[in-house]
């Protein structure tokens, strides 16, 4: 999956702007802004 490099970049930008964020805060923010992919449940790719 190419998701890891994207998330790593997002977290790096978050920490650049707010170096005081804890891992828990970062996880909470990522979960809050995430969108559910409804197609993933029906996709046969893989």
Buried (B, 14 or more C-beta within 10 A) or exposed (E): EEEEEEBEEBBEEBEEEEEEBEEEEBEEBEEEEEEEEEEEEEEEEE
